[in-house]
Amino acid sequence: MTVRPITIVGHRALAQRTRKVREITDDIRTLVADMFETNDAADGAGLAATQVGSRWRLFVYSCADVDEVRQRGVVINPQLERFGGIELDEETIEGCLSVPGEGFPAARHRGARVTGIDLEGEPVSVEDEGGVLARALQHEVDHLDGTLYLDRLTPARKREALDAVTARGWRSRGLLSWDPTSLEAADV
């Protein structure tokens, strides 16, 4: 297993839609193992393939559900169903490993269900309502559709986020990825 560099906002992979996985190959298995390793190294709640520069439609997750029980897994070719009302709680900060060290309140549905397949090609369904997992499921599928959580912010918060990204200087330094084995997200 290898920790892979995590793409940063501005990297073109983050704006592209992903491709459906048609066959679970050794390359796909290696990608998933590396994504778990990378997510763990970065202390993330989840990681989409686009965040490590891959165009495959899959993500890994490792975070608490509404009952504070840590859930961990992979979903390949996920389909998302949102339910419950849309919530915007100014106290609930959403972050992203591709916008390292920053976090803003983002409107999300209270509940989410993702269906797809696992690494064995078996059907999988992951669901949560009100926990970090519900937010993570929506967040990771957004990545696979070429959307960042910054796109879900209110106009004022989006301006604040874009100012924070500019202040970090990633674009001016030509920085398109970061290595979680050598840096903490806040230090990128």
C-alpha positions as CSV (number, residue, x, y, z in Angstrom):
1,M,0.0,0.0,0.0
2,T,1.1,3.5,-0.8
3,V,0.0,6.9,0.4
4,R,-0.7,8.9,-2.7
5,P,-0.6,12.7,-3.1
6,I,-4.0,14.4,-2.5
7,T,-5.1,16.8,-5.2
8,I,-5.8,20.4,-4.2
9,V,-8.5,22.7,-5.4
10,G,-7.4,23.9,-8.8
11,H,-6.3,20.5,-10.0
12,R,-8.3,19.5,-13.1
13,A,-9.1,16.0,-11.8
14,L,-11.4,17.6,-9.2
15,A,-13.6,19.2,-11.9
16,Q,-14.1,16.1,-14.0
17,R,-16.8,13.5,-13.9
18,T,-15.6,9.9,-13.2
19,R,-15.9,6.7,-15.3
20,K,-17.9,3.7,-14.2
21,V,-15.8,0.7,-13.0
22,R,-16.7,-2.1,-15.4
23,E,-14.4,-4.7,-13.9
24,I,-12.7,-5.0,-10.6
25,T,-9.0,-5.6,-11.5
26,D,-5.8,-5.7,-9.5
27,D,-5.3,-2.1,-10.4
28,I,-8.7,-1.2,-8.8
29,R,-7.9,-3.2,-5.7
30,T,-4.5,-1.4,-5.4
31,L,-6.1,1.9,-5.9
32,V,-8.6,1.2,-3.1
33,A,-5.9,0.0,-0.7
34,D,-3.9,3.1,-1.4
35,M,-6.9,5.3,-0.9
36,F,-7.6,3.8,2.6
37,E,-3.9,4.3,3.4
38,T,-4.0,7.9,2.1
39,N,-7.3,8.7,3.9
40,D,-5.9,7.3,7.2
41,A,-2.6,9.3,6.8
42,A,-4.6,12.5,6.2
43,D,-7.1,11.7,9.1
44,G,-9.9,12.0,6.6
45,A,-13.6,11.1,6.8
46,G,-13.5,9.9,3.2
47,L,-11.6,10.1,0.0
48,A,-12.9,10.0,-3.6
49,A,-10.7,8.6,-6.5
50,T,-10.5,12.1,-8.0
51,Q,-8.7,13.3,-4.9
52,V,-5.8,11.0,-5.8
53,G,-5.9,11.8,-9.5
54,S,-7.9,8.8,-10.6
55,R,-11.1,9.1,-12.8
56,W,-12.7,5.8,-11.5
57,R,-16.1,6.2,-9.9
58,L,-15.4,5.0,-6.3
59,F,-14.7,6.3,-2.9
60,V,-13.6,5.1,0.6
61,Y,-15.0,6.3,3.9
62,S,-14.0,6.0,7.5
63,C,-16.1,8.1,9.9
64,A,-18.8,8.0,12.6
65,D,-22.5,7.5,11.9
66,V,-25.3,9.1,13.9
67,D,-24.7,6.7,16.7
68,E,-21.0,7.6,16.9
69,V,-20.0,4.2,15.6
70,R,-17.1,4.3,13.1
71,Q,-18.0,3.0,9.7
72,R,-15.4,2.1,7.1
73,G,-15.7,0.8,3.6
74,V,-15.6,1.3,-0.1
75,V,-18.4,2.0,-2.6
76,I,-17.8,1.4,-6.3
77,N,-20.1,3.0,-8.9
78,P,-22.1,4.7,-6.1
79,Q,-25.6,6.0,-6.7
80,L,-26.7,8.6,-4.1
81,E,-30.2,9.1,-2.6
82,R,-30.6,12.1,-0.3
83,F,-33.4,12.4,2.2
84,G,-34.5,14.5,5.1
85,G,-34.5,18.2,5.0
86,I,-31.5,20.3,3.9
87,E,-29.7,21.7,6.9
88,L,-27.3,24.6,7.2
89,D,-25.9,24.7,10.7
90,E,-23.3,27.4,11.1
91,E,-21.7,25.3,13.9
92,T,-21.2,22.3,11.6
93,I,-18.0,22.8,9.7
94,E,-17.4,20.7,6.6
95,G,-13.9,20.2,5.4
96,C,-12.2,18.6,2.5
97,L,-8.8,17.0,2.0
98,S,-8.6,18.8,-1.3
99,V,-9.1,22.2,0.5
100,P,-6.6,21.3,3.3
101,G,-6.8,23.2,6.5
102,E,-10.0,25.0,5.7
103,G,-13.6,24.4,6.7
104,F,-17.0,26.1,6.2
105,P,-20.6,25.4,7.0
106,A,-22.2,23.8,3.9
107,A,-25.9,22.9,3.3
108,R,-26.5,19.2,3.1
109,H,-29.5,16.9,3.4
110,R,-29.8,15.3,6.8
111,G,-29.8,11.8,5.4
112,A,-28.1,9.9,2.6
113,R,-28.0,6.4,1.2
114,V,-25.4,5.2,-1.3
115,T,-25.7,2.0,-3.2
116,G,-23.1,0.4,-5.4
117,I,-20.8,-2.6,-5.2
118,D,-17.8,-3.6,-3.0
119,L,-14.4,-5.0,-4.0
120,E,-15.9,-8.4,-4.4
121,G,-18.5,-7.1,-6.9
122,E,-21.3,-7.7,-4.3
123,P,-24.1,-5.1,-3.8
124,V,-23.5,-2.7,-1.0
125,S,-25.7,-0.1,0.6
126,V,-24.5,2.5,3.2
127,E,-27.0,4.8,4.9
128,D,-27.0,7.4,7.7
129,E,-29.2,10.2,8.9
130,G,-27.8,13.0,11.0
131,G,-24.2,11.7,11.4
132,V,-20.9,12.6,9.9
133,L,-21.3,9.6,7.6
134,A,-24.4,11.1,6.0
135,R,-22.5,14.3,5.1
136,A,-19.5,12.3,3.9
137,L,-21.5,10.1,1.6
138,Q,-22.9,13.2,-0.1
139,H,-19.5,14.9,-0.2
140,E,-17.7,12.0,-1.8
141,V,-20.3,11.4,-4.5
142,D,-20.1,15.2,-5.3
143,H,-16.4,14.7,-5.9
144,L,-17.2,11.9,-8.3
145,D,-19.5,14.2,-10.2
146,G,-16.8,17.0,-10.4
147,T,-18.3,19.2,-7.6
148,L,-16.5,20.5,-4.6
149,Y,-18.2,21.4,-1.3
150,L,-17.2,25.0,-1.9
151,D,-19.8,25.0,-4.7
152,R,-22.5,24.3,-2.0
153,L,-21.6,27.3,0.2
154,T,-23.8,30.4,0.5
155,P,-22.5,33.3,-1.6
156,A,-20.9,35.0,1.4
157,R,-19.2,31.8,2.6
158,K,-18.1,31.0,-0.9
159,R,-16.3,34.4,-1.1
160,E,-14.8,33.7,2.3
161,A,-13.6,30.3,1.1
162,L,-12.1,31.6,-2.1
163,D,-10.3,34.3,-0.2
164,A,-8.9,31.7,2.1
165,V,-7.8,29.5,-0.8
166,T,-6.1,32.6,-2.4
167,A,-4.4,33.4,0.9
168,R,-3.0,29.9,1.1
169,G,-1.2,30.6,-2.2
170,W,-1.6,27.2,-3.7
171,R,-2.3,28.5,-7.2
172,S,0.5,31.1,-7.1
173,R,3.0,28.4,-6.0
174,G,1.7,26.0,-8.6
175,L,0.8,23.6,-5.9
176,L,-1.8,21.0,-7.1
177,S,-1.3,18.2,-4.5
178,W,0.0,17.6,-1.0
179,D,1.5,14.6,0.7
180,P,-0.1,13.7,4.0
181,T,2.9,11.7,5.1
182,S,5.0,14.9,5.3
183,L,2.5,17.6,6.1
184,E,-0.6,18.2,8.2
185,A,-3.6,19.5,6.3
186,A,-3.4,22.9,8.2
187,D,0.2,23.3,7.1
188,V,-0.3,22.9,3.3
